[in-house]
């Protein structure tokens, strides 16, 4: 399957982040300088507008596996479009099977 990749600069600092989105419903954020990868199912994501951009929040029942990342408004819109496209691609793949 084709995994979509984008590279962004985070608005709150000089760190950069790589975003990977799979049609199977998974998303990963690899932040420069951090060993931990933020990952999860994009159906558990919420986009929350804040003053400095958009807070992308991933909530689960476990506090340890929940996370959030602040993106610029433009980057958050792109991630949202990428998620929508991945959902559409998955539906096409499943129909073709």
Residue frames as qw, qx, qy, qz and C-alpha x, y, z in Angstrom:
[[0.000, 0.887, 0.462, 0.000, 0.00, 0.00, 0.00],
 [0.370, 0.556, -0.012, 0.745, 1.04, 3.54, -0.65],
 [0.444, -0.652, -0.400, 0.466, 1.95, 5.56, 2.44],
 [0.194, 0.879, 0.127, 0.417, 1.68, 9.35, 2.10],
 [0.641, -0.341, -0.212, 0.654, 4.55, 11.37, 3.60],
 [0.128, 0.895, 0.090, 0.418, 4.90, 15.09, 4.32],
 [0.594, -0.109, -0.328, 0.727, 7.52, 17.12, 6.12],
 [0.142, -0.896, -0.257, -0.334, 6.57, 20.17, 8.25],
 [0.287, 0.259, -0.461, 0.799, 8.19, 22.69, 10.55],
 [0.337, -0.616, -0.683, 0.201, 6.39, 22.96, 13.89],
 [0.039, 0.824, 0.174, 0.538, 5.07, 26.47, 14.64],
 [0.567, -0.820, -0.042, -0.070, 6.06, 26.60, 18.34],
 [0.554, -0.639, 0.425, 0.323, 9.74, 25.85, 17.91],
 [0.267, 0.668, -0.552, -0.422, 12.36, 25.09, 15.33],
 [0.488, -0.101, 0.867, 0.015, 11.72, 21.32, 15.30],
 [0.479, 0.248, -0.522, -0.661, 10.62, 19.57, 12.17],
 [0.635, 0.016, 0.688, -0.351, 8.24, 16.66, 11.87],
 [0.227, 0.133, -0.812, -0.522, 7.64, 13.91, 9.32],
 [0.654, 0.114, 0.409, -0.627, 4.05, 12.73, 8.94],
 [0.113, 0.113, -0.922, -0.352, 3.19, 9.32, 7.51],
 [0.637, 0.145, 0.320, -0.686, -0.40, 8.38, 6.66],
 [0.083, -0.068, 0.962, 0.250, -1.46, 4.92, 5.55],
 [0.512, -0.132, -0.431, -0.732, -4.71, 4.02, 3.80],
 [0.527, -0.233, -0.813, 0.080, -5.19, 1.36, 6.49],
 [0.423, -0.807, -0.304, -0.277, -6.02, 4.15, 8.95],
 [0.711, -0.490, -0.153, 0.481, -2.75, 4.75, 10.75],
 [0.209, 0.920, -0.085, 0.321, -0.83, 7.98, 11.21],
 [0.779, -0.308, -0.147, 0.526, 2.69, 8.56, 12.53],
 [0.076, 0.972, -0.115, 0.188, 4.49, 11.73, 13.53],
 [0.828, -0.101, -0.128, 0.537, 8.28, 11.53, 13.82],
 [0.091, -0.995, 0.006, -0.043, 9.54, 14.70, 15.51],
 [0.587, 0.563, -0.370, 0.450, 13.14, 15.69, 14.96],
 [0.046, 0.517, -0.574, 0.633, 15.19, 15.19, 18.11],
 [0.682, -0.253, 0.416, -0.545, 12.69, 12.89, 19.81],
 [0.023, -0.209, 0.971, 0.110, 13.04, 9.14, 20.00],
 [0.367, 0.348, 0.787, -0.353, 9.33, 8.50, 20.60],
 [0.077, -0.144, -0.639, -0.751, 7.08, 8.26, 17.55],
 [0.442, 0.222, 0.421, -0.760, 3.52, 9.58, 17.93],
 [0.216, 0.023, -0.829, -0.516, 1.25, 7.08, 16.25],
 [0.379, 0.233, 0.704, -0.553, -2.32, 5.96, 16.17],
 [0.259, 0.479, 0.799, 0.256, -5.55, 5.42, 14.28],
 [0.058, 0.089, 0.114, 0.988, -6.74, 8.56, 12.55],
 [0.394, -0.544, -0.576, -0.466, -10.32, 7.91, 13.49],
 [0.568, -0.623, -0.428, 0.325, -9.36, 8.81, 17.09],
 [0.384, 0.021, 0.000, 0.923, -7.93, 12.20, 16.09],
 [0.010, 0.884, 0.456, -0.105, -9.50, 15.56, 16.79],
 [0.403, 0.358, 0.072, 0.839, -8.50, 18.91, 15.36],
 [0.289, -0.809, -0.427, 0.281, -8.84, 21.76, 17.86],
 [0.330, 0.731, 0.036, 0.596, -8.25, 25.38, 16.79],
 [0.555, -0.642, -0.225, 0.479, -6.05, 27.32, 19.18],
 [0.030, 0.953, -0.049, -0.297, -4.40, 30.73, 19.06],
 [0.223, -0.652, 0.610, 0.391, -1.02, 29.43, 17.83],
 [0.245, 0.254, -0.806, -0.475, -2.45, 27.06, 15.19],
 [0.833, -0.124, -0.260, -0.472, -4.27, 23.75, 15.42],
 [0.354, -0.411, 0.795, -0.272, -3.85, 21.20, 18.19],
 [0.717, 0.115, -0.600, -0.335, -4.08, 17.70, 16.76],
 [0.472, -0.392, 0.621, -0.488, -5.24, 15.53, 19.66],
 [0.618, 0.066, -0.761, -0.187, -5.13, 11.73, 19.81],
 [0.492, -0.376, 0.487, -0.616, -7.16, 10.36, 22.71],
 [0.607, -0.032, -0.786, -0.109, -7.38, 6.82, 23.95],
 [0.722, -0.618, -0.254, -0.182, -8.53, 5.31, 27.21],
 [0.799, -0.297, -0.121, 0.509, -4.91, 5.10, 28.31],
 [0.080, -0.972, 0.072, 0.211, -3.22, 8.38, 29.19],
 [0.544, -0.458, 0.541, 0.449, 0.13, 6.83, 28.21],
 [0.476, 0.222, 0.683, 0.508, -0.94, 6.29, 24.60],
 [0.187, 0.911, 0.368, -0.014, -2.72, 9.65, 24.21],
 [0.495, -0.207, 0.152, 0.830, -0.81, 12.55, 22.65],
 [0.303, 0.900, 0.287, -0.123, -1.15, 15.89, 20.92],
 [0.542, -0.058, 0.277, 0.792, 0.88, 17.98, 18.52],
 [0.173, 0.817, 0.201, -0.512, 0.46, 21.61, 17.48],
 [0.529, 0.241, 0.530, 0.617, 0.56, 22.30, 13.75],
 [0.080, 0.226, -0.118, -0.964, 0.14, 25.47, 11.76],
 [0.610, 0.410, 0.352, -0.580, -3.34, 25.96, 10.33],
 [0.554, 0.571, -0.444, -0.412, -2.07, 25.29, 6.80],
 [0.174, 0.329, -0.928, 0.026, -0.29, 22.07, 7.81],
 [0.380, 0.124, 0.784, -0.475, -3.29, 20.84, 9.79],
 [0.661, 0.487, 0.069, -0.566, -5.54, 21.40, 6.76],
 [0.464, 0.505, -0.686, -0.245, -3.09, 19.40, 4.64],
 [0.066, -0.152, 0.955, -0.248, -3.03, 16.54, 7.17],
 [0.547, 0.296, 0.526, -0.580, -6.84, 16.55, 7.21],
 [0.654, 0.540, -0.247, -0.469, -6.95, 16.33, 3.40],
 [0.260, 0.423, -0.867, -0.045, -4.35, 13.54, 3.45],
 [0.308, 0.020, 0.859, -0.408, -6.50, 11.59, 5.91],
 [0.649, 0.442, 0.242, -0.570, -9.60, 12.05, 3.74],
 [0.551, 0.562, -0.524, -0.325, -7.68, 10.88, 0.66],
 [0.034, 0.295, -0.945, 0.138, -6.32, 7.86, 2.54],
 [0.509, 0.197, 0.671, -0.503, -9.88, 6.91, 3.57],
 [0.676, 0.549, -0.055, -0.488, -11.03, 7.20, -0.04],
 [0.368, 0.526, -0.752, -0.153, -8.08, 5.12, -1.28],
 [0.214, -0.129, 0.924, -0.291, -8.84, 2.41, 1.28],
 [0.638, 0.364, 0.431, -0.525, -12.48, 2.28, 0.15],
 [0.605, 0.595, -0.371, -0.377, -11.35, 1.92, -3.48],
 [0.141, 0.410, -0.900, 0.036, -8.94, -0.87, -2.57],
 [0.382, 0.054, 0.827, -0.409, -11.64, -2.73, -0.61],
 [0.682, 0.479, 0.150, -0.532, -14.16, -2.36, -3.45],
 [0.492, 0.588, -0.582, -0.271, -11.64, -3.74, -5.93],
 [0.082, -0.251, 0.951, -0.162, -11.07, -6.82, -3.80]]
